[in-house]
Amino acid sequence: MEMGLKIVLGMMMLFFAWRMWPAAKHQFKHGPKGTSNDWMTYGLLMGGVVVFVLILMKMV
């Protein structure tokens, strides 16, 4: 990509992050909080994904 396109894309990314910040801040403050059971389930799922990807890498 030429430099002008990289600059425009970078500016667009900054603009989108700037526009999403108030909604994300509100959601973090007022959104639902996870229980320890929710986090345990999340950890098991992510561990399963990691194991699956490692198995796929071993097969290649």
C-alpha positions as CSV (number, residue, x, y, z in Angstrom):
1,M,0.0,0.0,0.0
2,E,1.2,3.5,-0.6
3,M,1.8,5.8,2.3
4,G,-1.2,8.0,1.8
5,L,-3.6,5.0,2.1
6,K,-1.8,3.8,5.2
7,I,-2.2,7.2,6.8
8,V,-5.9,7.4,5.9
9,L,-6.5,3.9,7.3
10,G,-4.7,4.7,10.5
11,M,-6.8,7.9,10.9
12,M,-10.0,5.9,10.4
13,M,-9.0,3.4,13.0
14,L,-8.3,6.1,15.5
15,F,-11.6,7.8,14.7
16,F,-13.5,4.5,15.2
17,A,-11.7,3.8,18.5
18,W,-12.5,7.4,19.6
19,R,-16.2,7.0,18.7
20,M,-16.6,3.6,20.5
21,W,-14.8,4.7,23.7
22,P,-17.9,6.2,25.5
23,A,-20.1,3.2,24.8
24,A,-17.3,0.8,26.0
25,K,-16.8,2.9,29.1
26,H,-20.5,2.8,29.9
27,Q,-20.7,-1.0,29.3
28,F,-17.7,-1.7,31.6
29,K,-19.3,0.4,34.4
30,H,-22.9,-0.8,34.0
31,G,-22.6,-4.1,32.3
32,P,-23.2,-7.6,33.8
33,K,-20.3,-8.9,35.9
34,G,-19.1,-12.5,35.5
35,T,-19.3,-15.0,38.3
36,S,-16.5,-17.4,39.1
37,N,-18.5,-20.1,37.3
38,D,-18.6,-18.0,34.2
39,W,-14.9,-17.4,34.3
40,M,-14.2,-21.1,34.9
41,T,-16.3,-22.0,31.8
42,Y,-14.5,-19.3,29.8
43,G,-11.1,-20.7,30.8
44,L,-12.1,-24.3,29.9
45,L,-13.3,-23.2,26.5
46,M,-10.2,-21.2,25.7
47,G,-8.0,-24.1,26.9
48,G,-10.0,-26.4,24.6
49,V,-9.3,-24.0,21.7
50,V,-5.6,-23.9,22.5
51,V,-5.4,-27.7,22.6
52,F,-7.3,-28.0,19.3
53,V,-5.0,-25.6,17.6
54,L,-1.9,-27.4,18.9
55,I,-3.4,-30.7,17.6
56,L,-3.9,-29.1,14.2
57,M,-0.4,-27.8,14.2
58,K,1.0,-31.3,15.0
59,M,-0.9,-32.8,12.2
60,V,0.8,-30.6,9.6
